[in-house]
Amino acid sequence: MTVWQWKCLVPHPPIIIPEVGQGREREASKTVEAMETLAQSLQDHVPETVLLLSPHSAYSKGMCFVVADNYSGNLAMFGHPEVRLSFRGSPDKAKLIMRTLIDANIPVDHFREETIVLDHASIVPLYFFTKYWEKLPKLIIANPIGLTPRKAFETGRILNSVKNGSSLALIASGDLSHRLTLDAPAGFHPQGKIFDNLVVESLKTNEPDKLLQADTSILENAGECGLRSVMVFMGGALGKKIDVLSYEGPFGVGYCVARTEESKNEQTLTGDPFVAMARQSIACHLEGKNDKSMGTIISEDNLMKRPRACFVSLKTSEGQLRGCIGTVTPLRESLAEEIFDNSISAATRDPRFPPVSRRELDELLVSVDILSEPYEVDNIEDLDVKRFGIIVEKGYRRGVLLPDLDGVTNIEQQIAIATSKAGISDPKGIIIYRFTVERHSEKEQK
């Protein structure tokens, strides 16, 4: 399972590099201090691979990955070729990340070269990190500029589900408005400052809807390059506290430094908002509390408010199933309601098991699988038991099987089990749909 060690949002003005600034970097002292603080705090948390978002790298429609075996570059175009960095790439992990996003209907494109030149939006933040890293991580560059803000947010959320058995970190590089003052690079516009204030407030409260629902004129008039980077970062920070380390607007451009940190402690029973909500929903029901008095349930993030299908599963510490109920299409107005109802059903209404007791709940492991929209397939070669769950349908009968289940090793077996669950005696003529899941589980904590 991938461990996201940390995620951060950073600006990329070359002038904050002392060799380039020649003293003028002091005019952005808050930004320089925040970058130094951020890099120093992460010197003992070097991941295996860094995914760096640069709005100035090669771009196309969607999330554009710039994949290379090696990355290198310097600040020669800013008069200082001696400021030079080189990194090894990670094409295999880039391919895995791209596949995960594609499976979740995120538009993706890519360029593949043996060596790719780093742009300043990559070099500037990496300059600060490499001052404190004894060993350099591998690098993947991607440009989110081709995404809509909403798709960028979804991209960040989907990145949390990437599974590759290694540690990752996200550096989202992007400046805010370039129109804050009369001498700003893109000229002055009064909505530039409004945009920056909106971004900073959204980050501090971790409320992406403030940006996603903002008047389009504010976004268009800001003259920004970092909105998509901000939204990917916020999607990745779902359910977590965001620390805004600094904001200032010297040189007519807004610079913001922010971070969130992943850790094992944050993945405990109350750390994951989806698992926390499922467990608390069951506990409240078993304690006879009113459905609306769920106390500490985390339900205010953007995804929780949207209609999404999900399955909730309960297992013993030995891995034995104790209850599982779900929906393949959303039946309620929001994912929060879907989790609430399915959690209680998994604990008390699964006909295969007796109801769970309140004391027993504390010994069970809870998991929540959030489903993508089902997609009809014409060829079983498009299936994969590890990556895709399936729905088999014939007439009014329907059977569902989640992906990556113990004991299910091939497609034929997956189809046979789903067909049997549906009560379909003759599989001829069945319709098959595939879907992906974003899995949130307590499995590793107990």
Order of alpha helices (4+ residues) and beta strands (2+ residues): beta-alpha-alpha-beta-beta-beta-alpha-beta-alpha-beta-alpha-beta-alpha-alpha-alpha-alpha-beta-beta-alpha-beta-beta-alpha-alpha-beta-beta-beta-beta-alpha-beta-beta
